[in-house]
Structure formats: structure tokens, C-alpha cells
Amino acid sequence: MTAQTERSLVLVKPDGFSRGLTGEVLRRIEAKGYTLVALDVLTPTRDMLAEHYAEHEGKPFYEPLVDFMSSGNVAAVVIEGHRCIEGFRALAGATDPTAALPGTIRGDLGRDWGRKVQENIVHGSDSPESAAREIAIWFPKL
């Protein structure tokens, strides 16, 4: 990795994984020109999710979010490329899939299901610091 490249954690959440959208998400990441560095399919533990979402603990959406994220398989991916954090977040689209623009992952593939927590297909790190922290949680050997 050079000074101009960065890494980000991308998660295909249980809703995206169960709908068979992992391949489409990975296709879009690779089509954008980012490199897949690591990939794992797992059902996250509550302990892992507590560490990942520590800054949200105590908020009203925390428990429904942890319940949702531990409800099934997740595809965890480390991507690499110049400005890939910003680039993937643009590719993912707005957090609310109803407001996400067409052409984005959430705009094309997501919708509001009317549940307690927003099921929006993917997660992407929001800064180099959070990417490093999140990658260490999901891929401790990297």
C-alpha cells in the first residue's frame, strides 16, 4: 500500500447477503477499480458487533441494529485504492435507500422495509481512522 492508497471495510449486511446481492456489490467495487484485499463470510457475534458499533451504544437504534446485524451471514471485505473510503461511500449512496440516488447500490437495490432499523445492504468505513479500527475487528490478521 502506498501513501496515496487507503483501505476500507465494506460489509454486505444480512439483508444484502440473503437477497444474493454480494456478487453485485463486489462487481460494482471491482468495476470502480478498487482491489479486494480480503473477503470472509460469517455471522457476526454480538461481541464483535458491540466493538464495531461502540459509539452507538445507548442510542435507541443500537439494540435493533445489533439484532439485525447478527441475524445472518455478512460478507466482510477489505478494499484498497486511492480515496476508496470516499469512493465507496459515494458508490453505496445515501443511508436511507428511499433517498439514495439511482446508480448507487442503495438507490438501485435497497428499499425501506418498515422495520426498526434501516436495512440498507452495505456498510462502508467513514474515515481512515474508522477503517483501521473496523478492519482490525473483522480481519485481525491483516
N, CA, C and O atoms as a GROMACS GRO file, in nm:
protein
  568
    1MET      N    1   0.085  -0.118   0.000
    1MET     CA    2   0.000   0.000   0.000
    1MET      C    3   0.090   0.124   0.000
    1MET      O    4   0.181   0.135   0.082
    2THR      N    5   0.065   0.216  -0.090
    2THR     CA    6   0.144   0.339  -0.096
    2THR      C    7   0.075   0.449  -0.017
    2THR      O    8  -0.036   0.431   0.033
    3ALA      N    9   0.142   0.563  -0.005
    3ALA     CA   10   0.085   0.676   0.068
    3ALA      C   11  -0.043   0.727   0.000
    3ALA      O   12  -0.125   0.790   0.066
    4GLN      N   13  -0.059   0.701  -0.128
    4GLN     CA   14  -0.176   0.750  -0.199
    4GLN      C   15  -0.295   0.654  -0.194
    4GLN      O   16  -0.406   0.692  -0.232
    5THR      N   17  -0.273   0.533  -0.148
    5THR     CA   18  -0.384   0.438  -0.141
    5THR      C   19  -0.430   0.425   0.004
    5THR      O   20  -0.356   0.455   0.098
    6GLU      N   21  -0.552   0.380   0.020
    6GLU     CA   22  -0.605   0.355   0.153
    6GLU      C   23  -0.689   0.228   0.149
    6GLU      O   24  -0.718   0.175   0.042
    7ARG      N   25  -0.725   0.182   0.266
    7ARG     CA   26  -0.810   0.064   0.277
    7ARG      C   27  -0.939   0.102   0.348
    7ARG      O   28  -0.944   0.196   0.427
    8SER      N   29  -1.044   0.026   0.318
    8SER     CA   30  -1.173   0.047   0.382
    8SER      C   31  -1.238  -0.088   0.408
    8SER      O   32  -1.213  -0.185   0.337
    9LEU      N   33  -1.320  -0.093   0.512
    9LEU     CA   34  -1.402  -0.211   0.536
    9LEU      C   35  -1.536  -0.191   0.469
    9LEU      O   36  -1.599  -0.086   0.483
   10VAL      N   37  -1.579  -0.291   0.397
   10VAL     CA   38  -1.712  -0.294   0.337
   10VAL      C   39  -1.781  -0.418   0.392
   10VAL      O   40  -1.722  -0.527   0.395
   11LEU      N   41  -1.904  -0.402   0.436
   11LEU     CA   42  -1.985  -0.515   0.479
   11LEU      C   43  -2.108  -0.524   0.390
   11LEU      O   44  -2.179  -0.425   0.371
   12VAL      N   45  -2.134  -0.642   0.337
   12VAL     CA   46  -2.264  -0.670   0.275
   12VAL      C   47  -2.346  -0.725   0.390
   12VAL      O   48  -2.323  -0.836   0.437
   13LYS      N   49  -2.443  -0.646   0.434
   13LYS     CA   50  -2.521  -0.676   0.554
   13LYS      C   51  -2.614  -0.796   0.530
   13LYS      O   52  -2.631  -0.840   0.416
   14PRO      N   53  -2.673  -0.850   0.638
   14PRO     CA   54  -2.758  -0.968   0.623
   14PRO      C   55  -2.869  -0.955   0.518
   14PRO      O   56  -2.903  -1.053   0.452
   15ASP      N   57  -2.926  -0.836   0.502
   15ASP     CA   58  -3.032  -0.819   0.402
   15ASP      C   59  -2.976  -0.834   0.261
   15ASP      O   60  -3.038  -0.900   0.177
   16GLY      N   61  -2.861  -0.776   0.234
   16GLY     CA   62  -2.798  -0.789   0.103
   16GLY      C   63  -2.749  -0.930   0.077
   16GLY      O   64  -2.763  -0.983  -0.034
   17PHE      N   65  -2.690  -0.992   0.180
   17PHE     CA   66  -2.639  -1.128   0.163
   17PHE      C   67  -2.754  -1.226   0.137
   17PHE      O   68  -2.745  -1.308   0.046
   18SER      N   69  -2.861  -1.216   0.215
   18SER     CA   70  -2.972  -1.312   0.199
   18SER      C   71  -3.046  -1.293   0.067
   18SER      O   72  -3.109  -1.386   0.018
   19ARG      N   73  -3.040  -1.174   0.009
   19ARG     CA   74  -3.103  -1.148  -0.120
   19ARG      C   75  -3.011  -1.182  -0.237
   19ARG      O   76  -3.048  -1.162  -0.352
   20GLY      N   77  -2.891  -1.234  -0.209
   20GLY     CA   78  -2.800  -1.274  -0.315
   20GLY      C   79  -2.734  -1.157  -0.386
   20GLY      O   80  -2.703  -1.166  -0.504
   21LEU      N   81  -2.712  -1.047  -0.314
   21LEU     CA   82  -2.656  -0.926  -0.374
   21LEU      C   83  -2.505  -0.910  -0.354
   21LEU      O   84  -2.446  -0.812  -0.401
   22THR      N   85  -2.442  -1.005  -0.286
   22THR     CA   86  -2.298  -0.993  -0.260
   22THR      C   87  -2.219  -0.982  -0.390
   22THR      O   88  -2.131  -0.897  -0.402
   23GLY      N   89  -2.249  -1.067  -0.485
   23GLY     CA   90  -2.178  -1.063  -0.613
   23GLY      C   91  -2.194  -0.930  -0.684
   23GLY      O   92  -2.099  -0.879  -0.742
   24GLU      N   93  -2.315  -0.874  -0.681
   24GLU     CA   94  -2.340  -0.745  -0.745
   24GLU      C   95  -2.263  -0.634  -0.675
   24GLU      O   96  -2.207  -0.546  -0.741
   25VAL      N   97  -2.259  -0.636  -0.542
   25VAL     CA   98  -2.183  -0.535  -0.468
   25VAL      C   99  -2.034  -0.548  -0.503
   25VAL      O  100  -1.968  -0.447  -0.530
   26LEU      N  101  -1.982  -0.669  -0.501
   26LEU     CA  102  -1.840  -0.689  -0.535
   26LEU      C  103  -1.811  -0.650  -0.680
   26LEU      O  104  -1.706  -0.594  -0.709
   27ARG      N  105  -1.904  -0.679  -0.770
   27ARG     CA  106  -1.887  -0.640  -0.910
   27ARG      C  107  -1.872  -0.489  -0.922
   27ARG      O  108  -1.786  -0.440  -0.996
   28ARG      N  109  -1.956  -0.415  -0.851
   28ARG     CA  110  -1.950  -0.268  -0.857
   28ARG      C  111  -1.821  -0.215  -0.797
   28ARG      O  112  -1.764  -0.119  -0.849
   29ILE      N  113  -1.775  -0.276  -0.689
   29ILE     CA  114  -1.648  -0.235  -0.627
   29ILE      C  115  -1.533  -0.256  -0.726
   29ILE      O  116  -1.450  -0.167  -0.746
   30GLU      N  117  -1.529  -0.373  -0.788
   30GLU     CA  118  -1.422  -0.402  -0.884
   30GLU      C  119  -1.435  -0.318  -1.010
   30GLU      O  120  -1.335  -0.275  -1.066
   31ALA      N  121  -1.558  -0.294  -1.055
   31ALA     CA  122  -1.579  -0.210  -1.173
   31ALA      C  123  -1.532  -0.066  -1.148
   31ALA      O  124  -1.489   0.003  -1.240
   32LYS      N  125  -1.540  -0.022  -1.023
   32LYS     CA  126  -1.492   0.111  -0.986
   32LYS      C  127  -1.340   0.116  -0.986
   32LYS      O  128  -1.281   0.224  -0.990
   33GLY      N  129  -1.276  -0.002  -0.984
   33GLY     CA  130  -1.130  -0.007  -0.991
   33GLY      C  131  -1.061  -0.033  -0.859
   33GLY      O  132  -0.939  -0.024  -0.850
   34TYR      N  133  -1.138  -0.064  -0.755
   34TYR     CA  134  -1.077  -0.094  -0.626
   34TYR      C  135  -1.037  -0.241  -0.620
   34TYR      O  136  -1.096  -0.326  -0.688
   35THR      N  137  -0.937  -0.270  -0.539
   35THR     CA  138  -0.885  -0.405  -0.522
   35THR      C  139  -0.948  -0.469  -0.399
   35THR      O  140  -0.961  -0.406  -0.294
   36LEU      N  141  -0.987  -0.596  -0.414
   36LEU     CA  142  -1.034  -0.674  -0.299
   36LEU      C  143  -0.910  -0.733  -0.231
   36LEU      O  144  -0.835  -0.808  -0.293
   37VAL      N  145  -0.890  -0.699  -0.105
   37VAL     CA  146  -0.772  -0.741  -0.030
   37VAL      C  147  -0.804  -0.864   0.055
   37VAL      O  148  -0.721  -0.954   0.068
   38ALA      N  149  -0.924  -0.867   0.112
   38ALA     CA  150  -0.965  -0.978   0.198
   38ALA      C  151  -1.116  -0.992   0.190
   38ALA      O  152  -1.188  -0.894   0.169
   39LEU      N  153  -1.163  -1.116   0.205
   39LEU     CA  154  -1.306  -1.144   0.198
   39LEU      C  155  -1.337  -1.260   0.291
   39LEU      O  156  -1.266  -1.360   0.292
   40ASP      N  157  -1.443  -1.245   0.369
   40ASP     CA  158  -1.486  -1.352   0.458
   40ASP      C  159  -1.638  -1.348   0.468
   40ASP      O  160  -1.698  -1.241   0.463
   41VAL      N  161  -1.698  -1.465   0.481
   41VAL     CA  162  -1.841  -1.475   0.504
   41VAL      C  163  -1.859  -1.533   0.644
   41VAL      O  164  -1.806  -1.640   0.675
   42LEU      N  165  -1.934  -1.462   0.727
   42LEU     CA  166  -1.954  -1.506   0.865
   42LEU      C  167  -2.082  -1.449   0.920
   42LEU      O  168  -2.137  -1.352   0.867
   43THR      N  169  -2.129  -1.508   1.028
   43THR     CA  170  -2.238  -1.449   1.106
   43THR      C  171  -2.171  -1.381   1.224
   43THR      O  172  -2.114  -1.447   1.311
   44PRO      N  173  -2.177  -1.247   1.228
   44PRO     CA  174  -2.106  -1.175   1.334
   44PRO      C  175  -2.162  -1.206   1.473
   44PRO      O  176  -2.283  -1.224   1.490
   45THR      N  177  -2.073  -1.210   1.570
   45THR     CA  178  -2.116  -1.229   1.709
   45THR      C  179  -2.159  -1.095   1.767
   45THR      O  180  -2.122  -0.989   1.716
   46ARG      N  181  -2.236  -1.101   1.872
   46ARG     CA  182  -2.278  -0.978   1.940
   46ARG      C  183  -2.157  -0.904   1.997
   46ARG      O  184  -2.154  -0.781   1.998
   47ASP      N  185  -2.057  -0.978   2.043
   47ASP     CA  186  -1.936  -0.913   2.095
   47ASP      C  187  -1.863  -0.836   1.986
   47ASP      O  188  -1.818  -0.723   2.007
   48MET      N  189  -1.851  -0.896   1.870
   48MET     CA  190  -1.786  -0.830   1.757
   48MET      C  191  -1.863  -0.703   1.718
   48MET      O  192  -1.804  -0.598   1.693
   49LEU      N  193  -1.996  -0.715   1.714
   49LEU     CA  194  -2.079  -0.601   1.677
   49LEU      C  195  -2.078  -0.492   1.784
   49LEU      O  196  -2.086  -0.374   1.752
   50ALA      N  197  -2.069  -0.531   1.911
   50ALA     CA  198  -2.059  -0.432   2.019
   50ALA      C  199  -1.932  -0.349   2.003
   50ALA      O  200  -1.933  -0.229   2.027
   51GLU      N  201  -1.824  -0.414   1.962
   51GLU     CA  202  -1.699  -0.341   1.939
   51GLU      C  203  -1.711  -0.252   1.815
   51GLU      O  204  -1.668  -0.137   1.815
   52HIS      N  205  -1.771  -0.307   1.709
   52HIS     CA  206  -1.785  -0.232   1.584
   52HIS      C  207  -1.874  -0.107   1.603
   52HIS      O  208  -1.843   0.000   1.552
   53TYR      N  209  -1.984  -0.123   1.675
   53TYR     CA  210  -2.082  -0.015   1.693
   53TYR      C  211  -2.072   0.052   1.830
   53TYR      O  212  -2.170   0.108   1.878
   54ALA      N  213  -1.956   0.048   1.893
   54ALA     CA  214  -1.938   0.100   2.030
   54ALA      C  215  -1.986   0.245   2.044
   54ALA      O  216  -2.042   0.281   2.147
   55GLU      N  217  -1.964   0.328   1.943
   55GLU     CA  218  -2.002   0.469   1.953
   55GLU      C  219  -2.153   0.489   1.955
   55GLU      O  220  -2.201   0.598   1.988
   56HIS      N  221  -2.229   0.386   1.920
   56HIS     CA  222  -2.375   0.397   1.918
   56HIS      C  223  -2.442   0.335   2.040
   56HIS      O  224  -2.564   0.342   2.054
   57GLU      N  225  -2.363   0.273   2.127
   57GLU     CA  226  -2.420   0.208   2.244
   57GLU      C  227  -2.502   0.308   2.325
   57GLU      O  228  -2.459   0.421   2.347
   58GLY      N  229  -2.621   0.266   2.368
   58GLY     CA  230  -2.711   0.352   2.445
   58GLY      C  231  -2.810   0.429   2.360
   58GLY      O  232  -2.907   0.484   2.412
   59LYS      N  233  -2.787   0.435   2.229
   59LYS     CA  234  -2.882   0.503   2.140
   59LYS      C  235  -3.000   0.411   2.111
   59LYS      O  236  -2.985   0.289   2.116
   60PRO      N  237  -3.117   0.467   2.082
   60PRO     CA  238  -3.237   0.385   2.065
   60PRO      C  239  -3.226   0.279   1.955
   60PRO      O  240  -3.292   0.176   1.963
   61PHE      N  241  -3.145   0.303   1.853
   61PHE     CA  242  -3.135   0.209   1.741
   61PHE      C  243  -3.028   0.102   1.763
   61PHE      O  244  -3.014   0.011   1.682
   62TYR      N  245  -2.951   0.113   1.872
   62TYR     CA  246  -2.838   0.022   1.893
   62TYR      C  247  -2.881  -0.124   1.900
   62TYR      O  248  -2.830  -0.206   1.823
   63GLU      N  249  -2.971  -0.159   1.988
   63GLU     CA  250  -3.011  -0.299   2.003
   63GLU      C  251  -3.074  -0.355   1.876
   63GLU      O  252  -3.038  -0.465   1.834
   64PRO      N  253  -3.169  -0.283   1.812
   64PRO     CA  254  -3.222  -0.336   1.685
   64PRO      C  255  -3.114  -0.353   1.579
   64PRO      O  256  -3.120  -0.446   1.499
   65LEU      N  257  -3.014  -0.264   1.578
   65LEU     CA  258  -2.905  -0.275   1.481
   65LEU      C  259  -2.821  -0.400   1.507
   65LEU      O  260  -2.789  -0.474   1.414
   66VAL      N  261  -2.785  -0.423   1.632
   66VAL     CA  262  -2.705  -0.542   1.667
   66VAL      C  263  -2.786  -0.668   1.639
   66VAL      O  264  -2.732  -0.767   1.588
   67ASP      N  265  -2.916  -0.666   1.671
   67ASP     CA  266  -3.002  -0.781   1.641
   67ASP      C  267  -3.004  -0.810   1.491
   67ASP      O  268  -2.989  -0.925   1.449
   68PHE      N  269  -3.021  -0.706   1.412
   68PHE     CA  270  -3.024  -0.721   1.265
   68PHE      C  271  -2.891  -0.772   1.213
   68PHE      O  272  -2.888  -0.868   1.134
   69MET      N  273  -2.782  -0.710   1.255
   69MET     CA  274  -2.651  -0.747   1.201
   69MET      C  275  -2.607  -0.887   1.244
   69MET      O  276  -2.523  -0.948   1.177
   70SER      N  277  -2.661  -0.939   1.353
   70SER     CA  278  -2.626  -1.074   1.397
   70SER      C  279  -2.729  -1.178   1.352
   70SER      O  280  -2.723  -1.294   1.392
   71SER      N  281  -2.824  -1.136   1.267
   71SER     CA  282  -2.934  -1.224   1.226
   71SER      C  283  -2.900  -1.320   1.114
   71SER      O  284  -2.978  -1.410   1.083
   72GLY      N  285  -2.784  -1.302   1.051
   72GLY     CA  286  -2.748  -1.390   0.940
   72GLY      C  287  -2.609  -1.361   0.890
   72GLY      O  288  -2.534  -1.283   0.949
   73ASN      N  289  -2.576  -1.424   0.779
   73ASN     CA  290  -2.443  -1.407   0.722
   73ASN      C  291  -2.420  -1.265   0.671
   73ASN      O  292  -2.511  -1.196   0.625
   74VAL      N  293  -2.294  -1.226   0.680
   74VAL     CA  294  -2.242  -1.098   0.632
   74VAL      C  295  -2.120  -1.130   0.547
   74VAL      O  296  -2.042  -1.219   0.582
   75ALA      N  297  -2.103  -1.060   0.436
   75ALA     CA  298  -1.978  -1.068   0.361
   75ALA      C  299  -1.894  -0.948   0.404
   75ALA      O  300  -1.931  -0.833   0.380
   76ALA      N  301  -1.781  -0.976   0.468
   76ALA     CA  302  -1.689  -0.871   0.513
   76ALA      C  303  -1.575  -0.863   0.412
   76ALA      O  304  -1.516  -0.965   0.376
   77VAL      N  305  -1.546  -0.742   0.367
   77VAL     CA  306  -1.449  -0.722   0.260
   77VAL      C  307  -1.358  -0.605   0.296
   77VAL      O  308  -1.404  -0.502   0.345
   78VAL      N  309  -1.229  -0.622   0.271
   78VAL     CA  310  -1.136  -0.509   0.278
   78VAL      C  311  -1.104  -0.472   0.134
   78VAL      O  312  -1.061  -0.555   0.055
   79ILE      N  313  -1.127  -0.344   0.103
   79ILE     CA  314  -1.094  -0.294  -0.031
   79ILE      C  315  -0.978  -0.197  -0.019
   79ILE      O  316  -0.951  -0.142   0.088
   80GLU      N  317  -0.911  -0.177  -0.133
   80GLU     CA  318  -0.794  -0.088  -0.134
   80GLU      C  319  -0.796  -0.007  -0.263
   80GLU      O  320  -0.833  -0.057  -0.369
   81GLY      N  321  -0.756   0.118  -0.251
   81GLY     CA  322  -0.744   0.204  -0.368
   81GLY      C  323  -0.733   0.350  -0.328
   81GLY      O  324  -0.758   0.385  -0.213
   82HIS      N  325  -0.695   0.432  -0.421
   82HIS     CA  326  -0.683   0.576  -0.397
   82HIS      C  327  -0.822   0.632  -0.364
   82HIS      O  328  -0.914   0.619  -0.444
   83ARG      N  329  -0.836   0.694  -0.247
   83ARG     CA  330  -0.961   0.755  -0.199
   83ARG      C  331  -1.078   0.655  -0.198
   83ARG      O  332  -1.192   0.693  -0.226
   84CYS      N  333  -1.050   0.529  -0.168
   84CYS     CA  334  -1.156   0.427  -0.172
   84CYS      C  335  -1.261   0.445  -0.064
   84CYS      O  336  -1.374   0.400  -0.082
   85ILE      N  337  -1.229   0.508   0.048
   85ILE     CA  338  -1.329   0.530   0.152
   85ILE      C  339  -1.438   0.623   0.098
   85ILE      O  340  -1.556   0.589   0.101
   86GLU      N  341  -1.397   0.736   0.050
   86GLU     CA  342  -1.490   0.833  -0.009
   86GLU      C  343  -1.560   0.774  -0.132
   86GLU      O  344  -1.680   0.792  -0.151
   87GLY      N  345  -1.483   0.705  -0.213
   87GLY     CA  346  -1.538   0.648  -0.336
   87GLY      C  347  -1.643   0.542  -0.309
   87GLY      O  348  -1.746   0.539  -0.376
   88PHE      N  349  -1.617   0.453  -0.212
   88PHE     CA  350  -1.717   0.350  -0.184
   88PHE      C  351  -1.842   0.412  -0.124
   88PHE      O  352  -1.953   0.370  -0.156
   89ARG      N  353  -1.826   0.510  -0.038
   89ARG     CA  354  -1.945   0.572   0.023
   89ARG      C  355  -2.031   0.640  -0.082
   89ARG      O  356  -2.154   0.640  -0.071
   90ALA      N  357  -1.969   0.698  -0.185
   90ALA     CA  358  -2.046   0.755  -0.296
   90ALA      C  359  -2.115   0.643  -0.375
   90ALA      O  360  -2.230   0.657  -0.416
   91LEU      N  361  -2.043   0.534  -0.396
   91LEU     CA  362  -2.098   0.418  -0.467
   91LEU      C  363  -2.216   0.358  -0.389
   91LEU      O  364  -2.312   0.312  -0.450
   92ALA      N  365  -2.208   0.356  -0.257
   92ALA     CA  366  -2.313   0.299  -0.173
   92ALA      C  367  -2.440   0.384  -0.178
   92ALA      O  368  -2.550   0.330  -0.182
   93GLY      N  369  -2.424   0.516  -0.177
   93GLY     CA  370  -2.540   0.605  -0.177
   93GLY      C  371  -2.584   0.643  -0.038
   93GLY      O  372  -2.526   0.598   0.062
   94ALA      N  373  -2.687   0.725  -0.031
   94ALA     CA  374  -2.740   0.774   0.096
   94ALA      C  375  -2.782   0.657   0.185
   94ALA      O  376  -2.826   0.553   0.137
   95THR      N  377  -2.767   0.676   0.316
   95THR     CA  378  -2.801   0.573   0.414
   95THR      C  379  -2.947   0.528   0.400
   95THR      O  380  -2.976   0.409   0.410
   96ASP      N  381  -3.036   0.622   0.376
   96ASP     CA  382  -3.178   0.590   0.356
   96ASP      C  383  -3.196   0.546   0.211
   96ASP      O  384  -3.183   0.629   0.120
   97PRO      N  385  -3.227   0.418   0.186
   97PRO     CA  386  -3.236   0.371   0.048
   97PRO      C  387  -3.345   0.440  -0.034
   97PRO      O  388  -3.336   0.445  -0.157
   98THR      N  389  -3.448   0.492   0.033
   98THR     CA  390  -3.553   0.564  -0.040
   98THR      C  391  -3.500   0.694  -0.097
   98THR      O  392  -3.544   0.739  -0.204
   99ALA      N  393  -3.405   0.756  -0.028
   99ALA     CA  394  -3.347   0.882  -0.072
   99ALA      C  395  -3.221   0.863  -0.157
   99ALA      O  396  -3.172   0.958  -0.218
  100ALA      N  397  -3.167   0.742  -0.160
  100ALA     CA  398  -3.044   0.716  -0.235
  100ALA      C  399  -3.068   0.730  -0.384
  100ALA      O  400  -3.170   0.686  -0.436
  101LEU      N  401  -2.974   0.791  -0.452
  101LEU     CA  402  -2.989   0.818  -0.595
  101LEU      C  403  -2.978   0.691  -0.679
  101LEU      O  404  -2.904   0.598  -0.644
  102PRO      N  405  -3.051   0.686  -0.789
  102PRO     CA  406  -3.033   0.576  -0.884
  102PRO      C  407  -2.886   0.571  -0.928
  102PRO      O  408  -2.820   0.674  -0.942
  103GLY      N  409  -2.836   0.450  -0.950
  103GLY     CA  410  -2.697   0.431  -0.986
  103GLY      C  411  -2.611   0.392  -0.867
  103GLY      O  412  -2.502   0.340  -0.885
  104THR      N  413  -2.660   0.418  -0.745
  104THR     CA  414  -2.589   0.376  -0.626
  104THR      C  415  -2.639   0.238  -0.583
  104THR      O  416  -2.745   0.193  -0.626
  105ILE      N  417  -2.562   0.172  -0.499
  105ILE     CA  418  -2.602   0.040  -0.451
  105ILE      C  419  -2.735   0.048  -0.379
  105ILE      O  420  -2.826  -0.031  -0.407
  106ARG      N  421  -2.748   0.141  -0.286
  106ARG     CA  422  -2.873   0.152  -0.210
  106ARG      C  423  -2.987   0.206  -0.295
  106ARG      O  424  -3.102   0.167  -0.276
  107GLY      N  425  -2.956   0.295  -0.388
  107GLY     CA  426  -3.060   0.350  -0.475
  107GLY      C  427  -3.116   0.247  -0.571
  107GLY      O  428  -3.236   0.248  -0.600
  108ASP      N  429  -3.031   0.158  -0.620
  108ASP     CA  430  -3.075   0.056  -0.716
  108ASP      C  431  -3.129  -0.069  -0.649
  108ASP      O  432  -3.221  -0.133  -0.701
  109LEU      N  433  -3.074  -0.106  -0.534
  109LEU     CA  434  -3.102  -0.237  -0.476
  109LEU      C  435  -3.175  -0.233  -0.342
  109LEU      O  436  -3.228  -0.335  -0.298
  110GLY      N  437  -3.177  -0.118  -0.276
  110GLY     CA  438  -3.235  -0.109  -0.143
  110GLY      C  439  -3.374  -0.048  -0.143
  110GLY      O  440  -3.417   0.015  -0.240
  111ARG      N  441  -3.442  -0.068  -0.032
  111ARG     CA  442  -3.572  -0.006  -0.011
  111ARG      C  443  -3.600  -0.006   0.139
  111ARG      O  444  -3.535  -0.078   0.214
  112ASP      N  445  -3.694   0.074   0.181
  112ASP     CA  446  -3.736   0.078   0.321
  112ASP      C  447  -3.836  -0.034   0.343
  112ASP      O  448  -3.939  -0.041   0.276
  113TRP      N  449  -3.805  -0.123   0.438
  113TRP     CA  450  -3.891  -0.237   0.468
  113TRP      C  451  -3.983  -0.208   0.585
  113TRP      O  452  -4.063  -0.294   0.623
  114GLY      N  453  -3.974  -0.088   0.643
  114GLY     CA  454  -4.060  -0.051   0.755
  114GLY      C  455  -4.025  -0.121   0.886
  114GLY      O  456  -4.112  -0.142   0.970
  115ARG      N  457  -3.900  -0.157   0.903
  115ARG     CA  458  -3.856  -0.227   1.023
  115ARG      C  459  -3.791  -0.131   1.122
  115ARG      O  460  -3.774  -0.013   1.092
  116LYS      N  461  -3.755  -0.181   1.240
  116LYS     CA  462  -3.700  -0.097   1.348
  116LYS      C  463  -3.567  -0.033   1.312
  116LYS      O  464  -3.532   0.072   1.365
  117VAL      N  465  -3.492  -0.096   1.222
  117VAL     CA  466  -3.361  -0.046   1.184
  117VAL      C  467  -3.355  -0.043   1.032
  117VAL      O  468  -3.416  -0.126   0.965
  118GLN      N  469  -3.282   0.052   0.979
  118GLN     CA  470  -3.268   0.066   0.834
  118GLN      C  471  -3.184  -0.049   0.779
  118GLN      O  472  -3.065  -0.061   0.811
  119GLU      N  473  -3.244  -0.132   0.697
  119GLU     CA  474  -3.172  -0.240   0.631
  119GLU      C  475  -3.130  -0.186   0.495
  119GLU      O  476  -3.211  -0.177   0.403
  120ASN      N  477  -3.002  -0.150   0.483
  120ASN     CA  478  -2.959  -0.075   0.364
  120ASN      C  479  -2.842  -0.139   0.290
  120ASN      O  480  -2.757  -0.068   0.234
  121ILE      N  481  -2.837  -0.270   0.289
  121ILE     CA  482  -2.750  -0.351   0.203
  121ILE      C  483  -2.603  -0.352   0.244
  121ILE      O  484  -2.545  -0.459   0.260
  122VAL      N  485  -2.541  -0.233   0.261
  122VAL     CA  486  -2.396  -0.228   0.282
  122VAL      C  487  -2.356  -0.130   0.391
  122VAL      O  488  -2.429  -0.038   0.427
  123HIS      N  489  -2.236  -0.153   0.441
  123HIS     CA  490  -2.167  -0.061   0.531
  123HIS      C  491  -2.032  -0.030   0.469
  123HIS      O  492  -1.970  -0.118   0.409
  124GLY      N  493  -1.987   0.093   0.482
  124GLY     CA  494  -1.851   0.130   0.442
  124GLY      C  495  -1.791   0.221   0.547
  124GLY      O  496  -1.860   0.309   0.599
  125SER      N  497  -1.666   0.202   0.577
  125SER     CA  498  -1.596   0.288   0.674
  125SER      C  499  -1.610   0.434   0.632
  125SER      O  500  -1.618   0.465   0.513
  126ASP      N  501  -1.613   0.524   0.732
  126ASP     CA  502  -1.633   0.665   0.700
  126ASP      C  503  -1.509   0.753   0.712
  126ASP      O  504  -1.514   0.872   0.683
  127SER      N  505  -1.396   0.694   0.754
  127SER     CA  506  -1.271   0.770   0.764
  127SER      C  507  -1.155   0.672   0.771
  127SER      O  508  -1.176   0.554   0.800
  128PRO      N  509  -1.034   0.719   0.746
  128PRO     CA  510  -0.919   0.629   0.759
  128PRO      C  511  -0.906   0.571   0.900
  128PRO      O  512  -0.866   0.456   0.917
  129GLU      N  513  -0.940   0.652   1.001
  129GLU     CA  514  -0.930   0.605   1.140
  129GLU      C  515  -1.032   0.495   1.168
  129GLU      O  516  -0.999   0.392   1.227
  130SER      N  517  -1.157   0.516   1.125
  130SER     CA  518  -1.257   0.412   1.149
  130SER      C  519  -1.228   0.289   1.063
  130SER      O  520  -1.256   0.177   1.106
  131ALA      N  521  -1.174   0.308   0.944
  131ALA     CA  522  -1.138   0.193   0.860
  131ALA      C  523  -1.034   0.107   0.930
  131ALA      O  524  -1.047  -0.015   0.934
  132ALA      N  525  -0.930   0.169   0.986
  132ALA     CA  526  -0.826   0.093   1.056
  132ALA      C  527  -0.885   0.019   1.176
  132ALA      O  528  -0.852  -0.097   1.199
  133ARG      N  529  -0.971   0.085   1.252
  133ARG     CA  530  -1.033   0.023   1.369
  133ARG      C  531  -1.123  -0.092   1.327
  133ARG      O  532  -1.117  -0.200   1.387
  134GLU      N  533  -1.207  -0.071   1.226
  134GLU     CA  534  -1.301  -0.174   1.181
  134GLU      C  535  -1.229  -0.294   1.117
  134GLU      O  536  -1.266  -0.408   1.142
  135ILE      N  537  -1.129  -0.267   1.037
  135ILE     CA  538  -1.054  -0.376   0.974
  135ILE      C  539  -0.990  -0.464   1.082
  135ILE      O  540  -0.986  -0.586   1.069
  136ALA      N  541  -0.939  -0.402   1.188
  136ALA     CA  542  -0.878  -0.477   1.298
  136ALA      C  543  -0.981  -0.568   1.368
  136ALA      O  544  -0.945  -0.675   1.416
  137ILE      N  545  -1.105  -0.526   1.373
  137ILE     CA  546  -1.210  -0.607   1.435
  137ILE      C  547  -1.246  -0.726   1.345
  137ILE      O  548  -1.254  -0.839   1.392
  138TRP      N  549  -1.268  -0.700   1.218
  138TRP     CA  550  -1.318  -0.803   1.125
  138TRP      C  551  -1.207  -0.889   1.066
  138TRP      O  552  -1.230  -1.005   1.031
  139PHE      N  553  -1.086  -0.834   1.055
  139PHE     CA  554  -0.972  -0.906   0.998
  139PHE      C  555  -0.848  -0.885   1.086
  139PHE      O  556  -0.755  -0.816   1.044
  140PRO      N  557  -0.848  -0.942   1.205
  140PRO     CA  558  -0.738  -0.915   1.299
  140PRO      C  559  -0.600  -0.959   1.249
  140PRO      O  560  -0.499  -0.912   1.301
  141LYS      N  561  -0.594  -1.047   1.150
  141LYS     CA  562  -0.463  -1.094   1.100
  141LYS      C  563  -0.406  -1.005   0.991
  141LYS      O  564  -0.292  -1.026   0.948
  142LEU      N  565  -0.480  -0.906   0.946
  142LEU     CA  566  -0.427  -0.816   0.842
  142LEU      C  567  -0.334  -0.713   0.902
  142LEU      O  568  -0.280  -0.629   0.830
   0.00000   0.00000   0.00000
